[in-house]
Amino acid sequence: MDATFATVDLDKDGWLLSPEGDPVRADELHDHFASRLRPPDWATDIIVYAHGWQTSPRNSLRSAQRLLHLMHQQHAMRKGLYPGLGDDYAPWTVVVRWPSSSSLSRSGYSRIRDRAHAMSVGGGYAAHVLGHLLGYLDSRRGNPRSATLQTAGGQYLHLVGHSFGGRFLCEAVTWAAGNADGGKLGWSVPTHPARPFTVDSLTVFQMAAPVSAFDALFEQLRPGPLGHVSPVGGPLVFTHSRHDRATGYWHLRKEGAPGIGHSGMRLAGDTPGIAPSDVWRTRLLPADTPYPRLSLDHVFVNIDASWLFRSSRLNPVGAHSNYFHAESAHLLLSLADLSRPDPAAEPLAPRSAPS
């Protein structure tokens, strides 16, 4: 396998599998991660990617490779848009694979929706396993650029999901809330003093969850009066497109409301600890147009990608999986760039990597 990628496999109950396909014992999770997932010294960023519906194990890796290829292309062509990344930007990607295949139909979508729910909050173990994974990666971040990187250990940690994969990541961050520690980066999003920093950004393309998910299912990912209680030190970003029929019509029929991938996320009424600007709406920008910090520096950011995420009428899911574009890479690179400490702010003292 390409050394810039590693894989983590879950079974239909959300439990971790060994390379041989056997369940990993609960008391061996950390040792398993330590033996197979060692962030390389050359990596400046760690990306955890979780795929969505209708993705085989082989195609999940291909999807991650395709997305990272777009990011490398975009960075090579337009480095000036990302001054914080410099010439040495080098991400290392962990691909989370789970059984998501079904028939390409509304009933198939519903079946995998039910499986994704059962794997996490419905008695499954995905959030527990991935929470351990995030805690492990946070503890093992190296410091390859100690003169410029100023995170807890030196490497920036970004979560990227698609469809149901975004649900897994949000649930994992919620579970990991009791295991976070570290220091704050360049975002202005306030963080709770007891849990100041773990994840630098979380981006979900076309999330398969109700628009109201952060009122209940992911309530712990909302900041309180003192800031984020969950281990998030940057924005939670969600793309949506009105051309996404899977999270539009199908999700509406299944759950009584459209999904985030169709309409964006929202919060009901007045929410303690949430300011009006904490739920922000903006457009996906062309690949040659820079994102102002103020357009992404919020607790929640809804990105309307309807102008680009489209599909033919013959595709039953519409634009649900149509996110492999230079503009998507541009969004991810912009989040990585803006995660670096703001040059105008007082710099934080670098911290040594854990032994």
N, C-alpha and C positions, 0 to 999 in steps of 0.2 A: 504494500500500500504506500501511496505517497506519504512522505514523512511529515507533511504539513497537515495531515488529517489523522484522527483516531476515531474509533467507534465505540459506542456503548449500546448494548442490545437488551431490550426488555421483552418479557413474555406477555401474554394476554392479560395477566393479572398485575402487570406493572413491575414484576420482580426482575432483578438483574440476572443475566445469563452469562456464563463463561464462554470463551471462544468455542468450546466443544458443545455448547447448547445446554449445559446443566445449570440449575439454579445455584447462585452463589449464597453461601450461608450468611445470615445476618451479621454474625460477629466477624465475617471476613470481608465486608464491603470495603473498608479502608485499605486493607492489604491488597485487595484486587485492584482498586484504583491506583494504588501506589506502584504496583508492578506493571501496569499497562498504560497509565496516563501520566506521563512525566512532562510537564511543560518544558519545551526545549529552551536553552539559554538564549537562542537567537530571536525568540518570539517577543514582539513588543505588545501584542494583544492576544487574548484568548477569546475565541468565539464558541459558544455552545449553540448548536443548531438542532432544532427538533422539527422534523417534517410533518406533513399533514396527511390527509386522506388519500387513498389510492396510490401509495408509494411503497414499493417493494424494498427490501434491504439494499439490494444493488442500486436501485434508482435513488434511494435516499442519499447515498454517497455521491452519486452523479449529480443530484440536485445541489448538494452543498458545493461540489467542485464547480458546477456551472455558476453559482452565485459568486463564489470567491474569484473565479476567472473574470467575471464582469467587474468586480471590485479592483482587481489588479490592473485590468485594462483602463478603467476610469482613472485610477490613481496615476498610472504612467502617462496618460494623455493630459491630465489636468491637475498636476501636483499643486499648482498655485492656489487652487480652491481649498487646500487642506494644509495650511502652513504649520499646524501643530504636529503633523505626521512626519514631515521632512522626507528624506530619501530612504530612510531605513524602516519604514512601515512593513511589518512582517507578521501577519496573523497566523495563529495555529488554531485549528478548528476541531472540536469534538462533536461528532455527529451522533445524536440520540436516535436509535432505530426502534420501532415498535410495530406490531402487526396491524396495519391500517388498510389492507386490501379488502375490497368487496365489489359487488356489481356496481357499475356506473349508473346508479338510479337513485331515486328518492328513498326507496327502502334500504338500499345499500348505504347511503349516507346516514340514515337514521340508525342503522345497526352499528356503524363505526362510532357515531356520536355516543350511543349508549355504552359501547366498549370503552371509549376514552373516559367517559364519566366514571365507569366502574373501576377502571385502572387507577384512578386517583382518589376522588372523594367518595366513591361508592364502595369502600372496603378494600380497594386495591392498594398497591404499594409504590406506584410511580412517583408520587410526591415525596415519599420517604427516601427512595433510592436517589432521585435527582437532587433532593435537598442535601443528602450526603455528598453527592458529586460536587455541588456548588461549594459546599464547605471545604471539601478536599482541595479543589482548585484554588480557592481563595487562600488556603494555608500554604500552598506550594508555589505561589507566584514567585518567579525569579526576578532579578533586577538587572537586565542586560544593558540598560542605558541609565545608569544611576545618576548621571549628570543632568538628565532631562526628565525622566519619569519620576513621579512623586506620589505613587499610590502606596497602598499598604505594603506591597512587596515589589512593585515596579512594573507589573504587567496589568494592562487594562482588561476587564472582564465584561464581555457583551453577550447578551442572550438574543438569539434570533429564531423565531418560530414561524410556522405557516399553519393556518387552519387550526386543527385540533392540537397540533404541536405547541401552539401558543398557550393553550389551556394548561398543558403539562408544565410549561415553564413558570407560569403564574402560580400554579399550585406548589411547585417546588420552592419558589422564592418565599411563599407563605410559610411552608414547612420549615425552611431554613432560618426563619426569623429569630429562632432562639439560639442560633449558632454564629451570628455575625459579629465581626469586630473589625476595626481598622480606622482609617482617617479619611477626611473629606477631600474631594477633588474640586474641579473647576466649575461645576454646575452651581447655580444659586438655589436649587431646590433644597429647602431645609431638611435636615436629617435629625432624628431623635438622638439625644446625647448618649443614650444607652446602646444605640445601634447605628453608628454614624455612616457606615459604608460597607458595601460588598459589591453590588452589581453597578457598573457604570452606565449601562443603558439596556433597555429591553424593547425589542422591536418585534411586532407580530404582523405579518402580511396576511390579510384577509382572515381574521380570527373567527373561528367557529364557536362563538359563545354569545349569549344574549346581550343586547345592548345595555341591559341593566346589571350585568355580571358583577360590577364593582360596587353595587349596592348590597350584595349578599354573598355570592360565591367567593369573590376576591376582596371582601371588605377590608381585610387586614392590609391590603396593598395601598389603601388610601392613607394619606398622612393625617395625623392628629394635630392638636394645637402646637406641639413641639416639633413637628416634622414627621418624616417617615419612621414608622415603627418597624416595618419590614426592612430587610437589608438591601435597600435600593438607594444609590447615591446620584441618580440621574433620572431622565424622563422615561416614561412608559409610552411607547409610540405605536399607533395602530393605523394601518392603511385601510381604506374602504373604497368600494366602487359600487355604484348603483347597478353595474352590469354583472355583479356576482349573484348568480341565481341560486347557488348552493346555500349561501348565508342569507339570501333574500327570500325567495318564494319557498324553498324547501325548509329553511329554518323557521319561517313564519308558520308553516303548517305543523311543524313538529313541536315548537315551543311557544307558539302564540305571539311571537314578536320576531322581527328581523334580527339577524346576527350583527356583530360588530363589523365583520368584513363587508357588510352591505351598507350600514348606516353610521358606523362609528360608535364609540362608547359614550355613555352619558350617566350622570348622577341625578337622582330624583330629589327635587326640592332643595332646601337649604341644608347643607351638610357641614357639621362642626369641623373646623380645621381646614376647610376647603374655601379658597378665595375664588371669585369668578374667573380669574385668569389661570387657575390651576387646571381647568379643562379647556384646552386650546384647540382651535380648528384652523387648519391652513391647507394649502394645496401641495401636492407633489410637484417639485420644481424640475424644470428641464436639467439635463446633465451638465450644462455649462453655466448654470445660474447658482451663485452661492446662497446657502441658507444663512440668513442673519441669526445670530445667537438668540435673539428675542423670539424667533419663530419656533425654536425647539426647546428653550429653557423653561419648561413648565412641568408640573407633575404628570399630567396626561396630555398627549398630543394626538389629535385625530388628523390623519393625512388623507385628504380626498384625492384619490388617484383615478377617478372616473374617466378623465380625459385620456388616460393611457392604458389602464387595466380594462381591456375590452375583449370581446370574443365574438365569434360568429353565432348566429341564431341556431346553428346545427349542434353546437356544443351544449349538452344538457346542464352543465354546471356554470356556464357563462365564463366570467373572468376570474373564477375562484383561484385558479392556479396560474394565472397570466401575470406573474410578478417578476419574471426574469428579464429585467431591462436595465440599461445603463442608469436610468433614473433611480432604480432601487439601490443599486450600488452606490450612487451618489448620496442617497439618504444615509446609508450605513456608514460611509466614509465620513460624512459630515458629523454624525453622532460620535464617531471615534475621535475626530479632530477636536470637537468642542468639549469632549470629556477631559482633554488635557487642561491643566490649570490655566486660568485666564491670565495672560501676561500682565494685564493691568492690575491684577490682584496681588496681594502680598503672598509670596511663595511659601509653600509648606516645606518643612525640612524633610528630606528623603529619609525613609525608614529602611533599615536593613531587612533583607529577606529572611524568613524563618529558616533555621538550620534543619 
